[in-house]
Amino acid sequence: MNAIIALILSATGFAVLFAAIWILHRPLDVHSCPKAGVRFTHRVLEWILTAWAFVLFWQVYCLFSSTQTADTPSDALSVIAQRTSVRRYDQTRNVSDEAVETLLRAAMSAPTALNLQPWEFVAVRDKNTLAALAGANRFGAMIAQASVAIVVCGDTIQGVKGTPNKWWMLDCSAATENMLLAATAQGLGAVWTAVYPHEDRVAAVRRILAIPERYMPLCVVPIGYPADPSAKPKDKWKPERIHKEKF
């Protein structure tokens, strides 16, 4: 849609610019326009048309610049195909609060059983806390180097009913995947580091972040700008894993 708008604006800009050039170089008939005021108005209109054309060109440039970046794919299938686990981050760049909010909005757009929305998220920037989270997971050293980490937690109780929520892990997993895709879409790098079902990791993360007993930490997602933006995702396409009609 943005590309169509850009093409329309571009075509309009060209038409206006050519019209302005034609008027600007067209000799003014002094016999039909003897008054100086009319000639002055004629020139003013010429320059207004020219200025308008350049404004349209600038709008097209800005539109393409914001939507056509090589490192930030915008359509869903490209984002899915380009997502990869990123474990090394550029230490000179910080992830903005706006980018984090975009990640969390994406996470909360995930499907959820009975619309329970059991997820809770803890965003961590403090370096000491990040280091503690890294120490709680023997595969999580990269957490300490991240600009921010988001801990995904699930409510194991079904609201006011007080009955166990059997679907919290499914819902929170869907939310985590949405967050990983949103990171890719913003040119960020992230990786899913598991907490649940490892009892030692669960206990450590619960203690570090003061998570209430009814909430279960599912994973820690460290996020930052990739240290190697050229890294490519693995090709996981395996047609032999596809079965038709029956297994």
Secondary structure, 3 states (H helix, E strand, C coil): CHHHHHHHHHHHHHHHHHHHHHHHHCCCCCCCCCCHHHHHHHHHHHHHHHHHHHHHHHHHHHHHHHHCCCCCCCCHHHHHHHCCECCCECCCCCCCHHHHHHHHHHHCCCCCHHHCCCEEEEEECCHHHHHHHHHCCCCCHHHHHCCEEEEEEEECECHHHCCECCCHHHHHHHHHHHHHHHHHHCCCEECCEECCCCHHHHHHHHHHHCCCCCEEEEEEEEEECECCCCCCCCCCCCHHHCCCCCC
